[in-house]
Amino acid sequence: MAQPQTPNGSVDIPNASIPSSVQLRLNNMPPRSRSYMAEPNKIDAKYVNPESPPFPAFRGYHTFSFANDVMGRRLPTILGKAIEDTIITLNQLSKEDEILDLLACIERMDTLMDDLKSNKKLTPIPDDGAGDIAIWNKEIAKYFQGKDFMSAPWIFAEAYKYRRLHSCFSISKYFQDYDVFFRQKCDTFARSSHAVFELSTRFAEPSKIPNDDAKKLIFMELFQVCLWGNSTDLSLLIDMSEEDIKNLQSTGGDQLAATQKNILGNDIEKVWNQLKNNKNGRIDFVLDNAGFELFTDLVLADFLIQAGLADQVKFHGKRFAWFVSDVTRKDWEWLINSACYGRLFKGTAEELNSLRALGQRWKRYEQEGKIKYEEHPFWISGYTFFHLLEVSPDLFLDLHQSKLVFFKGDLNHRKLTYDCRAPPTTPFTEAIGTLASAPGAPPVCSMRTIKSDVVVGLPPGVAEKLDKEEKDWRLSGRYSVILMSDGRPDEDVDFDYTP
Ligand SMILES: O=P(O)(O)OC[C@H]1O[C@](O)(CO)[C@@H](O)[C@@H]1O
């Protein structure tokens, strides 16, 4: 039946009552998608910059992301512990000018704590004469004016906090190189004796490898030990018992077989082929954590040298305390020297001798130039690796000499992939942008236990399934990826390249 019409043509329904909310019954529709996050649109490469990544950035104010927990809760906790550590040192000082100098550092940390907790705007880093200041302050001026800790992209805001923390000391007189995390790093490594001896007793004697098949098998196991060595991360695992650490660092074959299924994207065969076909070149490690993870990196590097798969291994560390547990030169020297001379671990004579033999060999390798440790300022900048060629062409040119660059850990993975909401099936080579696409880009491999939101390089359906079944799978460190890009190593570096 036709409804009566009003003069303006709308339908007039006499006495119709308007419901307070509209209830839809959609019984026959497809079920609601429970995907972790809606797939965002890709941003045109010409508009990509640190404030605008290829896909939308994670930001501190995003309550759906880990960024919110880190910026709002974890960073103030980490800073609080850093202040406690400095007070322990203060209480052991006797000279008045040193006490006053360190008190001023603590006051600057208190100011940083207030800035962080009250979500202040990001201000320029005070000039302490270090080589990275210009990189930081140019980036802040260009992209982050008016941004605060919560509204800037998480990857930048978090790195900025660690640079500000360093500044609390770098402008002091006596404590310029003070590392507020050094005690924690040493304590955790001191509780890693079980896994350390598991490896040292196997690798102390130069390995006699019967054939290429055996070489491959050893590589496969050692590589996974090195991958999972990344689980011991101080910024996340604050209250671990010795037993927890032992489980995390398990180096046994059964444990490795069980965890293999947790490597969600796995290019390990590709990595092996790259290594075996490129005998005797240089291999690079962009390091992540000090202590046990660094120990596994050194054991792997040692094996590559002994197996004739590399004639030099270059390690890239950080110039100052970074994301709690990252390797600095002091951590590097401390680990090798404590292997040689230290009384850090209790063990049998055989265990202690095996560790000493390893440490002494690593020292010899350093003297012979077979292993090298470097700290480029780019690694402690706020830039992601998408900008490596543009910001630090000298470093790009250096990495171009490498047969394969391993990037260890979660933070390096975030910096490789621009820490943005890329769909989980995005190919790794696409996600890392210019580090794969620029002429001269070296082969690159990311070895990461997954400890934050960004995930790429997964087969279709895997992320969706885990989103449904294990809510915390992106943060737990139970899953990992080994992802490789071939790069364009045979071409000359083009310093004017834009994507
Ligand atoms: O030591 P990794 O593997 O780089 O992990 C660092 C962790 O700390 C974080 O920065 C969180 O504070 C995340 O990036 C990551 O989960």
The ligand as a Tripos MOL2 file, in Angstrom:
@<TRIPOS>MOLECULE
LIG
   16    16     1     0     0
SMALL
NO_CHARGES

@<TRIPOS>ATOM
      1 O1         66.1880   -6.4370   22.3400 O.co2     1 LIG1
      2 P1         65.2240   -6.4080   21.2200 P.3       1 LIG1
      3 O2         64.9800   -7.7470   20.6250 O.co2     1 LIG1
      4 O3         65.6030   -5.3970   20.1970 O.co2     1 LIG1
      5 O4         63.8340   -5.9850   21.8310 O.3       1 LIG1
      6 C1         63.6300   -4.7230   22.3360 C.3       1 LIG1
      7 C2         62.2380   -4.6420   22.8360 C.3       1 LIG1
      8 O5         62.1000   -3.4320   23.4550 O.3       1 LIG1
      9 C3         61.1640   -2.6360   22.7990 C.3       1 LIG1
     10 O6         61.8350   -1.5340   22.3250 O.3       1 LIG1
     11 C4         60.1070   -2.2850   23.7730 C.3       1 LIG1
     12 O7         60.6140   -1.3550   24.6660 O.3       1 LIG1
     13 C5         60.6370   -3.4120   21.6090 C.3       1 LIG1
     14 O8         61.1300   -2.9760   20.4380 O.3       1 LIG1
     15 C6         61.1950   -4.7380   21.7590 C.3       1 LIG1
     16 O9         60.1480   -5.5330   22.0860 O.3       1 LIG1
@<TRIPOS>BOND
     1     1     2 2
     2     2     3 1
     3     2     4 1
     4     2     5 1
     5     5     6 1
     6     6     7 1
     7     7     8 1
     8     7    15 1
     9     8     9 1
    10     9    10 1
    11     9    11 1
    12     9    13 1
    13    11    12 1
    14    13    14 1
    15    13    15 1
    16    15    16 1
@<TRIPOS>SUBSTRUCTURE
     1 LIG1         1 GROUP 0 **** ****
